């Protein structure tokens, strides 16, 4: 009997073990696996060129497939040549050998090799895409036509014409750009050759838009980029996807009802009170979850293995112990805020303990893309308002983060906005991209924050992450109130080129309008920055934190736009640059009116207009400065090639080691030195030559100050016009040479100044008058024939004059008048009415002939007294 029982038990045990073995095999075979992934033999459907939009399919072979289906992968960013992403397309493995497809999109930043670390079925390899050097280049690229609107789910076909200038006649390959915001569309230009000069390019746009909203194309070719948008209207249902693809959820007080069309297709929905939880294993379609109604104690939580759509149709969710909407899916969530509806999300101040991330009122592990013309109101009582551990994209919608105890919107990867209206009130940052970049191309964005307004804040060491801030459009208004807060901040470069207005106001101590750890570039836009906070000592930094309109840790370039900076706080500055500063266009107005902040005898912060630790170069544009301390200062050099610089108020107008004026108009007013060159190695200055230099070879230099022109080294005039008036018009420790150009300098008779150096190549006069020439009068020089060689009106009563003109000659007779009148012509000088008159007619009626000298026949320098 016992023997029989043991035999039966043995048989049963064997059956169980066999069953478990089969179950184990079943579990294993449900996972897609391969034995190798072969990147070395990959092929690409199109070739890539630097700076040109790229969309193509990479075909990668594999071996040892187990026949299982696999889902779409997450985007993989390129290394080496950056700017591209590769995404695995969903598919089914062959039983054995086969091919997998990866879609590559973006714009390669340079020529070389773009590398992607791709994975499939438990195997990985590095996919290498060759990127050729672009043969095409152009100066400008703009959209000269508007593509037709489309409708979600309806096949689309249209085109857009782009006009360019400055074409170099180079060839270009076929280029494709894929849509963002609304997916499913591509813009394609066939291969061709640019014209030499101006012409047009026609991009064909086709595909089927997957949702309503704004489809955006970032098109690049020949070193230029342009943004093209297409409005995609919703279908008749008013949702992003047809009703048959919808799970309908209606909230009512403390309960919720569900109509699940996919309960037999991998979607399960559980309801506990008004807390709704979705678990979806469906990987064949983007399912829509339509939320409506009101829940006073409710939430929506989703687990999804495939991208999904949450349609907000007038829903109001308040969850006192967690997020109102909580996505635990790493896939993309499209959030359709239905037009004409208002939706409200509120979380609790304290969350229930969970092993899962839940960082804000609307939380997502994956990407969030907002579309639809409705309104979404969010209140963040625990932490952030809207937060994703991936990217956040706003293509339309009105989003109001009413309040957030931390950040209003917080993205791990990047934040992008093309349209819509976003308004944020936050106790920390307004918008933060923690490990990525921020791009704003359109819409209206208003931020009221305590810390940073908009910040790409990455502080890690991964070289593939570039935390930049790029503003290509959109009306932006940022107000920050906290100490050391920044309206706009980037840990890499910041670039602004927009037709819209940007207004930044910071009031905290040491706060800055724009703070960038990399380069700053302004291409276009109307930017107004105001700072009212004071400088203060930060013990943790053992340094002073000074407020500034713009603080740039690397190089700054102003190429266009209208920039106005007003700094009223103690020790506040207009612009500070650690690297090289270059101005090539636009109008920049800076006012720094605060007093000096003093922490100790060796540590203070002065209200300067524009300060650069590196070189400053003015090539064009207009720069207007009024400052309590220095107007324009560079610790390396200042070069003015063209453009206009007006310093209307300063302690020192322009200061550097080396200053070169080659062109343009430079007009400086100061209470101390108007223009000063010095190594600054001796406090209070020195009378010895420190080999700093001021060189004027062209343009117009107009200076007034206690010392109008003060060079602790050498001063050489080779060309242009120099007009100076001060308590000492020209003070030079080294060599003072006039080898060309026009010079008129004036000062009171205090005998501090010196004549030009005898090695000067051009004839000059050093005049000493026993009587002051009043500001209502003028001094005039003409040759024996009556030819006008200069008529000068002083700013202050003056008796000593430096005068040189290419018309002066050795051994020639001249007449010097004081008084008279001048009619017609033009006036070159300060706006207060002093300077040099040219092009008109001088009359000596009422004037006094003071001297009729004859210049030296051997020396270029002539000292004349009367």
C-alpha positions in Angstrom: 0.0 0.0 0.0 2.7 2.5 0.9 4.6 1.5 -2.2 1.6 2.3 -4.4 1.1 5.7 -2.7 4.8 6.5 -3.2 4.5 5.6 -6.9 1.5 7.8 -7.4 3.2 10.7 -5.6 6.3 10.3 -7.7 4.2 10.4 -10.9 2.4 13.6 -9.7 5.7 15.3 -8.8 7.1 14.5 -12.2 4.0 16.0 -13.9 4.3 19.2 -11.7 8.0 19.6 -12.5 7.3 19.1 -16.2 4.5 21.7 -16.0 6.7 24.2 -14.2 9.4 23.6 -16.7 7.0 24.4 -19.5 5.8 27.5 -17.7 9.3 28.7 -17.3 10.0 28.1 -21.0 6.8 30.0 -21.8 7.9 33.0 -19.7 11.3 33.1 -21.3 9.9 32.8 -24.8 7.6 35.8 -24.2 10.6 38.1 -24.1 12.1 39.1 -27.4 15.8 38.0 -27.6 18.5 37.8 -30.2 22.0 36.4 -30.1 23.8 39.3 -31.9 23.1 42.7 -33.3 25.3 43.7 -36.2 25.9 47.5 -36.5 28.9 47.1 -38.8 26.7 46.0 -41.7 24.0 48.6 -41.1 22.6 50.5 -44.1 20.9 53.9 -44.2 18.1 55.1 -46.5 19.7 58.5 -47.0 23.1 60.2 -46.5 23.6 62.8 -43.8 25.2 66.2 -44.3 26.3 68.6 -41.6 23.8 71.4 -40.8 21.0 69.8 -42.9 17.8 68.4 -41.5 17.9 64.6 -41.6 15.3 61.8 -41.4 16.2 58.3 -42.5 15.9 54.6 -41.7 18.8 52.6 -40.5 18.5 48.9 -41.2 20.5 46.7 -38.8 20.7 42.9 -39.1 20.6 40.5 -36.2 20.9 36.7 -35.6 19.2 34.3 -33.4 15.8 36.0 -33.2 13.2 34.1 -31.1 10.1 35.3 -33.1 8.7 37.6 -30.4 7.2 41.1 -30.9 9.1 44.1 -29.6 7.9 47.6 -28.8 9.1 51.0 -30.1 12.3 52.0 -28.3 13.3 55.2 -26.5 15.2 57.8 -28.5 19.0 57.4 -28.3 21.0 60.6 -28.7 24.1 60.7 -30.9 27.6 61.2 -29.6 30.6 62.4 -31.6 28.5 64.4 -34.0 25.6 65.6 -31.9 22.1 66.7 -32.9 20.5 63.4 -33.9 18.4 60.7 -32.2 17.8 57.1 -33.2 14.6 55.3 -32.2 13.9 51.6 -32.6 10.7 51.0 -34.6 8.2 48.4 -33.2 8.2 45.1 -35.0 8.4 41.2 -34.8 11.6 39.3 -34.6 12.2 36.6 -37.1 12.8 33.1 -35.9 16.5 33.2 -36.7 18.2 36.0 -38.7 16.5 39.3 -39.7 16.6 43.0 -39.8 15.4 45.8 -37.4 14.7 49.4 -38.3 15.8 52.5 -36.4 14.5 55.9 -37.4 17.1 58.6 -37.2 16.0 62.3 -37.0 17.5 65.7 -36.3 20.2 68.0 -37.6 23.9 66.9 -37.4 25.9 69.7 -35.7 29.1 69.0 -37.7 30.8 66.6 -40.1 32.2 63.4 -38.9 30.6 60.3 -37.4 27.4 60.3 -35.4 27.4 57.3 -33.0 24.4 55.7 -31.4 24.5 53.0 -28.7 21.5 51.0 -29.8 19.9 47.9 -28.2 17.5 45.1 -29.2 16.6 41.8 -27.6 19.2 42.0 -24.9 22.1 42.8 -27.3 23.8 46.2 -28.0 26.1 47.7 -30.5 27.3 51.1 -31.7 25.6 52.3 -34.9 27.9 54.7 -36.9 26.4 57.2 -39.3 28.8 59.1 -41.6 28.1 62.8 -41.8 29.5 64.6 -44.8 30.7 68.2 -44.9 28.1 70.5 -46.3 29.0 72.1 -49.6 26.1 74.5 -49.4 26.0 77.7 -47.4 23.7 80.7 -47.3 23.3 84.0 -45.3 19.6 83.9 -44.4 16.7 81.5 -44.7 13.1 82.5 -44.1 9.6 81.0 -44.9 8.0 83.0 -47.7 4.8 81.0 -47.8 2.4 79.4 -45.2 1.5 75.7 -45.7 -2.2 74.8 -45.6 -3.9 73.6 -42.4 -4.6 69.9 -41.9 -6.9 67.6 -39.9 -6.0 64.9 -37.5 -6.1 61.4 -39.1 -6.5 62.8 -42.7 -3.7 62.3 -45.2 -1.9 65.6 -45.8 -0.1 67.0 -48.8 1.2 70.6 -49.2 4.4 72.5 -49.5 6.3 75.5 -48.1 8.6 77.9 -49.9 11.7 79.1 -48.2 13.6 82.1 -49.5 17.3 82.4 -49.0 20.1 85.0 -49.6 23.8 84.7 -49.9 23.8 81.3 -51.6 27.3 80.0 -52.5 26.3 77.9 -55.5 27.1 74.7 -53.6 25.3 71.4 -54.0 23.1 69.8 -51.3 21.6 66.3 -50.8 18.0 65.5 -50.2 17.0 66.7 -46.8 14.0 65.7 -44.6 12.7 67.1 -41.4 10.1 65.3 -39.2 7.3 67.1 -37.4 7.2 67.6 -33.6 4.3 68.5 -31.5 2.0 66.8 -33.9 3.8 63.7 -35.3 3.3 61.9 -38.6 4.5 64.5 -41.1 7.7 65.0 -43.0 9.1 68.0 -45.0 11.4 67.0 -47.9 13.5 69.0 -50.3 15.1 67.2 -53.3 18.8 67.3 -53.9 19.9 70.3 -55.9 22.3 73.2 -56.2 22.0 76.6 -54.5 22.0 79.8 -56.6 24.9 82.2 -56.3 22.9 84.8 -54.3 19.2 84.8 -53.6 16.6 82.2 -54.6 14.0 79.8 -53.1 13.7 76.2 -51.9 10.4 74.3 -52.0 9.8 71.6 -49.3 7.1 69.1 -49.9 5.1 68.2 -46.8 3.2 64.9 -46.5 2.0 62.3 -44.1 -1.0 61.8 -41.8 -1.1 63.9 -38.6 -1.6 61.7 -35.5 -3.2 64.4 -33.3 -4.5 67.9 -33.4 -2.4 70.9 -32.5 0.6 72.5 -34.1 3.0 70.5 -36.2 6.4 72.1 -36.1 9.3 71.6 -38.4 12.8 72.8 -37.5 14.3 72.9 -41.0 18.1 73.4 -41.4 20.2 73.7 -44.6 23.4 75.5 -45.6 24.2 76.7 -42.1 20.8 78.4 -41.6 17.6 77.3 -39.8 13.9 78.2 -40.0 10.8 77.0 -38.1 7.7 76.1 -40.1 4.4 75.3 -38.4 1.1 73.8 -39.6 -2.2 74.0 -37.7 -3.8 70.5 -37.4 -7.5 70.7 -36.6 -9.2 68.1 -34.4 -11.6 65.6 -35.9 -15.4 66.0 -35.4 -15.2 64.2 -32.0 -13.0 67.0 -30.6 -10.5 64.5 -29.4 -7.1 63.5 -30.7 -8.2 60.0 -31.7 -11.5 58.6 -32.9 -13.9 57.5 -30.2 -13.5 53.8 -30.9 -9.9 54.1 -29.6 -11.0 55.7 -26.3 -11.3 54.6 -22.7 -13.9 56.9 -21.2 -13.5 57.8 -17.5 -16.1 60.1 -15.8 -15.5 61.3 -12.2 -18.3 62.2 -9.8 -17.5 63.3 -6.3 -15.8 60.4 -4.6 -16.5 57.8 -7.3 -15.6 57.3 -11.0 -17.2 55.3 -13.8 -15.3 53.6 -16.7 -16.2 52.5 -20.2 -13.3 50.4 -21.3 -13.3 49.5 -25.0 -10.0 47.6 -24.6 -10.7 45.3 -21.7 -10.1 42.4 -23.9 -7.1 44.0 -25.7 -4.6 44.4 -22.9 -6.1 47.3 -21.0 -7.3 46.8 -17.4 -8.9 49.7 -15.4 -9.4 49.4 -11.6 -11.4 51.9 -9.6 -11.1 52.5 -5.8 -13.5 55.3 -4.9 -12.4 58.0 -7.3 -8.8 56.7 -7.7 -8.5 55.2 -11.2 -5.6 53.0 -12.2 -4.9 51.8 -15.8 -2.6 49.0 -16.7 -2.0 48.6 -20.5 0.1 46.0 -22.2 -1.4 46.9 -25.6 1.5 47.9 -27.9 -0.4 48.1 -31.2 -2.1 51.6 -30.9 -2.1 54.8 -29.0 -5.1 54.5 -26.8 -7.0 57.6 -25.6 -8.1 58.0 -22.0 -10.8 60.6 -21.9 -11.2 62.2 -18.4 -14.2 64.3 -17.4 -16.1 65.2 -14.3 -15.1 66.3 -10.8 -13.5 64.3 -8.0 -12.9 65.8 -4.6 -10.7 62.9 -3.6 -9.6 61.2 -6.8 -6.7 60.6 -9.2 -5.7 59.0 -12.5 -2.7 56.6 -12.6 -1.5 54.8 -15.7 1.0 52.0 -16.5 1.4 51.7 -20.2 3.9 49.7 -22.4 3.1 51.9 -25.4 2.6 55.6 -26.0 -0.8 56.9 -25.0 -3.1 59.9 -25.0 -4.9 61.5 -22.0 -7.7 63.7 -23.2 -8.9 66.3 -20.6 -12.5 67.1 -21.3 -13.4 69.3 -18.4 -12.0 67.3 -15.5 -11.2 68.4 -12.0 -9.1 66.1 -9.8 -8.0 66.8 -6.2 -5.9 64.1 -4.6 -5.0 64.9 -1.0 -2.3 62.2 -0.6 -0.6 62.1 -4.0 -0.4 63.4 -7.6 -3.7 64.1 -9.4 -2.3 62.5 -12.5 0.5 59.9 -12.1 2.0 58.2 -15.2 4.4 55.4 -14.3 5.0 54.8 -18.0 8.3 55.6 -19.7 6.4 56.1 -23.0 5.2 59.3 -24.5 2.0 60.7 -23.2 0.1 63.1 -25.4 -2.1 65.4 -23.3 -5.0 66.8 -25.3 -6.6 69.7 -23.4 -9.8 69.9 -25.3 -10.8 73.3 -26.7 -13.5 75.1 -24.7 -12.9 73.1 -21.5 -11.3 74.1 -18.2 -9.4 71.4 -16.3 -8.1 71.5 -12.8 -5.5 69.4 -11.0 -4.6 69.7 -7.3 -2.4 67.5 -5.2 -1.9 67.2 -1.4 0.7 68.8 0.8 1.8 65.4 2.0 1.9 62.2 -0.1 1.3 58.6 0.9 4.5 56.6 1.1 5.4 54.9 -2.2 8.4 53.2 -3.7 7.5 54.9 -7.0 8.5 58.4 -8.1 5.7 60.9 -7.6 7.2 64.4 -7.7 4.3 66.7 -8.4 0.7 67.2 -9.2 1.0 66.0 -12.8 3.9 63.5 -12.8 5.2 61.3 -15.6 8.1 58.9 -15.9 8.1 59.4 -19.7 7.6 62.3 -22.1 4.7 64.7 -21.9 3.4 66.6 -25.0 0.6 69.1 -24.4 -1.8 70.0 -27.2 -5.4 71.2 -27.6 -6.7 74.7 -27.2 -8.3 74.2 -23.7 -7.2 75.4 -20.3 -5.3 73.4 -17.6 -5.0 74.8 -14.1 -2.5 73.1 -11.8 -1.8 73.6 -8.1 1.4 72.0 -6.6 1.0 71.8 -2.9 3.7 69.1 -2.3 6.5 69.8 -4.8 6.4 70.6 -8.6 3.3 71.5 -10.6 4.0 69.5 -13.8 7.0 67.2 -13.9 8.4 64.5 -16.2 11.5 62.3 -15.9 11.9 62.8 -19.6 11.0 65.8 -21.8 8.0 68.2 -21.7 6.7 69.8 -24.9 3.9 72.4 -25.2 2.6 72.9 -28.7 -0.6 74.8 -27.7 -3.0 74.8 -24.7 -3.3 77.3 -21.9 -1.5 76.0 -18.9 -1.7 77.8 -15.5 0.4 76.6 -12.7 -1.4 78.5 -10.0 1.2 77.8 -7.4 4.0 75.2 -6.7 6.0 74.7 -3.6 9.0 73.8 -5.8 9.2 74.2 -9.6 6.2 75.1 -11.8 7.3 72.9 -14.6 10.2 70.4 -14.1 11.6 68.3 -16.9 14.5 65.9 -16.6 15.6 66.0 -20.2 14.3 69.1 -22.0 11.5 71.6 -22.2 10.2 72.8 -25.5 7.4 75.3 -26.3 6.1 76.2 -29.7 2.8 77.8 -29.0 0.1 78.3 -26.4 0.0 80.2 -23.1 1.9 79.1 -20.0 1.6 81.1 -16.7 3.5 80.0 -13.7 3.8 81.0 -10.0 6.4 79.0 -8.2 8.2 79.1 -4.9 11.4 77.8 -6.5 12.1 77.8 -10.3 9.5 78.6 -12.9 10.7 76.1 -15.5 13.7 73.8 -15.1 15.3 71.3 -17.4 17.4 69.3 -15.0 19.6 67.4 -17.5 18.9 68.9 -20.9 18.0 72.1 -22.8 15.1 74.6 -23.1 13.8 75.8 -26.5 11.0 78.4 -26.8 9.8 79.1 -30.3 6.4 80.7 -29.8 3.4 81.3 -27.5 3.2 83.4 -24.4 5.1 82.5 -21.3 4.8 84.3 -17.9 6.7 83.3 -14.8 6.7 84.6 -11.3 9.3 82.7 -9.2 11.5 83.0 -6.2 14.6 81.3 -7.6 15.3 81.0 -11.3 12.6 81.8 -13.8 13.7 79.6 -16.7 16.7 77.4 -16.2 18.7 74.6 -17.9 20.4 73.6 -14.7 22.6 70.5 -15.5 25.6 70.3 -13.2 26.8 66.8 -14.0 29.8 65.6 -16.0 28.2 63.9 -19.0 29.7 65.6 -22.0 26.8 64.4 -24.3 24.4 66.7 -22.4 24.4 70.3 -23.4 22.2 72.4 -21.1 21.5 75.3 -23.4 18.7 77.9 -23.6 17.4 78.8 -27.0 14.7 81.4 -27.6 13.5 81.6 -31.2 10.1 83.2 -30.6 7.4 83.8 -28.0 6.4 86.6 -25.7 8.2 86.0 -22.4 7.8 87.8 -19.1 9.8 86.6 -16.1 9.8 88.0 -12.5 12.1 86.6 -9.8 12.3 87.8 -6.2 14.8 85.6 -4.5 18.5 86.2 -3.6 20.8 85.1 -6.4 17.8 84.3 -8.6 18.1 84.5 -12.4 15.3 85.2 -14.8 17.0 83.1 -17.5 19.8 80.7 -16.7 21.8 78.2 -18.6 24.7 76.0 -17.7 25.8 76.1 -21.3 25.1 78.6 -24.0 22.1 81.0 -24.3 20.9 82.2 -27.7 18.1 84.7 -28.3 16.7 85.4 -31.8 13.0 86.4 -31.7 10.6 88.9 -33.1 8.7 88.9 -29.8 9.2 90.9 -26.6 11.1 89.5 -23.6 10.8 91.3 -20.3 12.8 90.2 -17.3 12.6 91.7 -13.8 14.7 90.5 -10.8 14.7 92.1 -7.4 16.6 89.7 -5.1 20.1 90.5 -3.8 22.7 89.4 -6.3 20.1 88.5 -8.8 20.7 88.5 -12.6 18.4 88.9 -15.6 20.4 86.4 -17.7 23.0 84.1 -16.3 24.9 81.8 -18.7 27.8 79.6 -18.0 28.6 79.4 -21.7 28.3 81.9 -24.6 25.6 84.4 -24.9 24.3 85.4 -28.3 21.6 88.0 -29.1 20.5 87.9 -32.8 17.1 89.7 -32.6 14.4 90.6 -30.3 13.2 93.4 -27.9 14.7 92.5 -24.5 14.1 94.6 -21.4 15.9 93.6 -18.2 15.6 95.4 -14.8 17.5 94.5 -11.7 16.7 96.3 -8.4 18.5 94.0 -5.8 21.7 95.0 -4.2 25.1 93.3 -4.1 25.9 91.4 -0.9 28.6 89.3 0.7 28.0 85.5 0.5 30.0 83.9 3.3 29.8 80.4 1.7 31.5 81.8 -1.4 33.8 84.2 0.5 32.9 86.7 -2.3 30.4 89.3 -3.3 27.3 88.4 -5.3 26.6 91.3 -7.5 23.4 91.8 -9.5 23.6 92.2 -13.3 21.4 92.5 -16.3 23.5 89.8 -18.1 26.3 87.7 -16.6 28.2 85.6 -19.2 30.9 83.2 -18.1 32.3 82.8 -21.6 31.9 84.9 -24.8 29.1 87.4 -25.6 27.9 88.5 -29.0 25.2 91.1 -29.7 24.4 90.8 -33.4 21.0 92.5 -33.4 17.9 93.3 -31.5 17.0 96.0 -29.0 18.4 95.4 -25.5 17.6 97.6 -22.6 19.1 97.0 -19.1 18.3 99.0 -16.1 20.1 98.2 -12.9 19.2 100.4 -9.8 20.5 98.3 -6.9 23.7 99.0 -5.0 26.7 97.5 -6.8 24.5 96.4 -9.7 26.0 96.1 -13.2 24.6 96.1 -16.7 26.6 93.4 -18.6 29.6 91.4 -17.3 31.5 89.0 -19.5 34.3 86.7 -18.5 35.4 86.1 -22.1 35.3 88.2 -25.3 32.5 90.6 -26.0 31.5 91.5 -29.5 28.8 93.9 -30.7 28.0 93.7 -34.4 24.5 95.2 -34.5 21.3 96.1 -32.7 20.7 98.8 -30.1 21.9 98.3 -26.5 20.9 100.7 -23.7 22.4 100.2 -20.3 21.8 102.2 -17.1 23.6 101.2 -13.9 22.7 103.8 -11.3 23.4 102.2 -8.0 26.1 103.2 -5.4 29.2 101.2 -4.7 28.7 98.3 -2.3 31.7 98.0 0.1 32.3 94.9 2.2 35.9 95.7 3.1 38.8 97.9 2.0 39.8 95.3 -0.6 36.3 93.9 -1.5 33.6 95.9 -3.2 31.2 96.0 -6.1 30.8 99.0 -8.3 27.9 99.9 -10.6 29.5 99.5 -14.0 27.8 99.6 -17.4 29.6 97.0 -19.5 32.6 95.0 -18.2 34.5 92.3 -20.0 37.4 90.4 -18.6 38.4 89.5 -22.2 38.6 91.7 -25.3 35.7 94.0 -26.3 35.1 94.5 -30.0 32.6 97.0 -31.5 31.9 96.2 -35.2 28.5 97.9 -35.7 25.3 98.7 -33.9 24.7 101.2 -31.1 25.7 101.0 -27.5 24.4 103.6 -25.0 25.6 103.6 -21.4 25.0 105.6 -18.2 26.7 104.3 -15.1 27.8 105.4 -11.6 31.2 103.8 -12.1 32.9 102.7 -15.4 30.9 103.0 -18.6 32.8 100.4 -20.7 35.7 98.5 -19.3 37.8 95.6 -20.6 40.6 94.0 -18.7 42.2 93.0 -22.0 41.5 95.4 -24.9 38.8 97.5 -26.6 38.6 97.8 -30.4 36.0 100.0 -32.1 35.8 99.3 -35.8 32.4 100.8 -36.5 29.1 101.6 -34.9 28.2 104.1 -32.2 29.2 104.1 -28.5 27.6 106.8 -26.3 28.6 106.9 -22.6 26.5 109.7 -21.2 27.4 109.3 -17.5 30.3 107.5 -15.8 33.2 107.8 -13.4 35.5 106.6 -16.2 33.9 106.4 -19.7 36.1 103.8 -21.4 39.0 101.9 -19.8 41.3 99.1 -20.9 45.0 98.2 -21.3 44.8 98.6 -25.1 42.2 100.8 -26.8 42.1 101.0 -30.6 39.6 103.3 -32.4 39.4 102.3 -36.1 36.0 103.7 -37.0 32.5 104.5 -35.9 31.6 107.2 -33.4 32.7 107.0 -29.8 31.3 109.7 -27.5 32.4 109.5 -23.8 31.4 111.6 -20.8 33.0 111.0 -17.4 33.6 112.6 -14.0 37.1 111.3 -13.9 38.9 109.9 -17.0 36.9 110.0 -20.2 39.1 107.4 -21.8 41.9 105.6 -19.9 44.5 103.1 -20.8 46.3 101.4 -17.9 47.6 98.1 -16.7 46.1 99.1 -13.4 49.1 97.7 -11.5 49.7 100.8 -9.3 46.8 102.1 -7.2 46.2 105.7 -8.0 48.2 105.6 -11.2 51.8 106.5 -11.9 53.7 109.1 -14.1 55.9 106.4 -15.7 55.0 104.7 -19.0 53.4 101.3 -18.3 53.2 100.5 -22.1 49.5 100.5 -22.3 48.2 102.2 -25.5 45.5 104.3 -27.1 45.5 104.3 -30.9 43.0 106.2 -33.1 43.3 105.4 -36.8 39.7 106.3 -37.9 36.2 107.2 -36.9 35.3 109.9 -34.4 36.4 110.0 -30.7 34.7 112.6 -28.5 35.7 112.7 -24.9 35.1 114.8 -21.8 36.2 114.2 -18.2 38.4 115.5 -15.5 41.1 114.0 -17.6 39.5 113.6 -21.0 42.2 111.4 -22.4 44.4 109.7 -20.0 47.0 107.1 -21.2 49.4 105.7 -18.7 51.2 104.4 -21.7 51.3 105.7 -25.3 48.8 107.7 -27.3 49.0 107.7 -31.1 46.6 109.3 -33.6 46.9 107.9 -37.2 43.6 109.1 -38.6 40.0 109.9 -37.8 38.8 112.8 -35.6 39.7 113.3 -31.9 37.8 115.9 -29.9 38.6 116.2 -26.2 37.8 118.7 -23.4 38.5 118.4 -19.7 40.3 119.7 -16.7 43.2 118.1 -18.6 42.3 117.3 -22.2 45.3 114.9 -22.9 47.5 113.3 -20.2 50.0 110.8 -21.6 52.8 109.2 -19.6 54.5 107.7 -22.6 54.7 108.8 -26.2 52.1 111.2 -27.6 52.3 111.1 -31.4 50.0 112.7 -34.0 50.7 111.0 -37.4 47.4 111.8 -39.1 43.8 112.6 -38.5 42.2 115.7 -36.9 42.8 116.7 -33.3 41.1 119.4 -31.2 41.7 119.3 -27.5 41.0 122.0 -24.9 41.5 122.5 -21.2 41.8 125.4 -18.6 45.1 127.1 -18.3 46.6 124.9 -15.5 49.7 123.9 -17.4 49.2 120.2 -16.6 49.1 119.0 -20.1 52.0 118.5 -22.6 52.5 119.2 -26.2 52.6 116.4 -28.8 55.8 114.4 -29.1 58.4 115.8 -31.4 58.4 112.5 -33.3 54.9 113.2 -34.6 54.7 113.0 -38.4 51.9 115.5 -38.8 52.2 119.2 -38.0 50.4 120.2 -34.8 49.9 123.3 -32.6 50.0 123.5 -28.9 48.3 126.8 -28.0 48.5 128.6 -24.6 46.1 131.5 -24.2 46.5 134.0 -21.4 42.7 134.4 -21.4 40.1 131.6 -21.2 38.0 131.0 -24.3 34.4 130.9 -23.0 31.9 128.2 -23.7 29.9 130.7 -25.7 32.8 131.5 -27.9 35.0 129.5 -30.3 38.6 129.2 -31.5 39.2 129.2 -35.3 42.3 128.5 -37.4 42.7 129.3 -41.1 45.6 129.5 -43.5 47.0 132.6 -45.3 44.3 132.2 -48.0 41.5 132.1 -45.5 40.9 128.3 -45.8 39.1 127.0 -42.7 41.4 124.4 -40.9 39.2 124.0 -37.9 36.6 125.8 -35.8 36.1 124.5 -32.2 33.7 125.4 -29.4 34.9 124.3 -25.9 32.7 122.5 -23.4 34.3 124.4 -20.5 36.2 127.7 -20.4 39.6 126.7 -21.9 43.0 128.3 -22.4 45.2 125.4 -23.6 44.6 123.7 -27.0 46.0 120.7 -28.9 45.3 121.2 -32.6 46.4 119.1 -35.6 45.0 118.8 -39.1 46.3 117.2 -42.3 46.0 120.7 -43.8 48.7 122.1 -41.5 52.2 122.4 -43.1 55.7 123.2 -42.0 56.9 126.8 -42.6 53.4 128.1 -43.4 51.5 131.2 -42.1 48.2 130.9 -40.2 45.7 133.0 -38.4 44.1 132.1 -35.1 40.8 133.9 -34.1 38.8 133.7 -30.9 35.0 134.5 -31.3 33.1 135.0 -34.5 30.2 132.9 -35.8 29.6 129.8 -37.9 26.7 129.0 -40.2 25.7 125.9 -42.1 27.6 122.7 -42.3 27.6 120.1 -39.6 28.6 119.7 -36.0 30.8 116.9 -34.7 30.8 116.7 -31.0 28.8 116.2 -27.8 25.1 116.7 -27.7 25.5 119.5 -25.2 26.8 121.8 -27.9 30.6 121.7 -27.9 33.0 120.3 -30.4 34.2 120.7 -34.0 32.2 122.6 -36.7 32.8 121.4 -40.3 31.4 121.9 -43.8 30.0 125.4 -43.1 31.2 129.0 -43.2 33.1 130.8 -40.5 32.8 134.6 -40.1 35.4 136.6 -38.1 33.0 139.5 -37.6 33.2 140.2 -33.9 36.1 137.9 -33.5 39.6 138.8 -32.2 42.7 137.8 -34.2 44.9 136.4 -31.4 47.9 135.3 -33.4 49.3 135.0 -36.9 52.0 132.4 -36.5 54.3 130.8 -39.0 54.9 127.1 -38.3 58.4 125.7 -38.0 60.1 124.7 -41.1 61.9 121.8 -39.4 59.7 120.6 -36.6 56.2 119.3 -36.7 55.4 120.6 -33.2 54.7 124.3 -32.6 54.0 125.9 -29.2 52.1 129.2 -29.6 51.3 131.6 -26.8 49.1 134.7 -26.8 
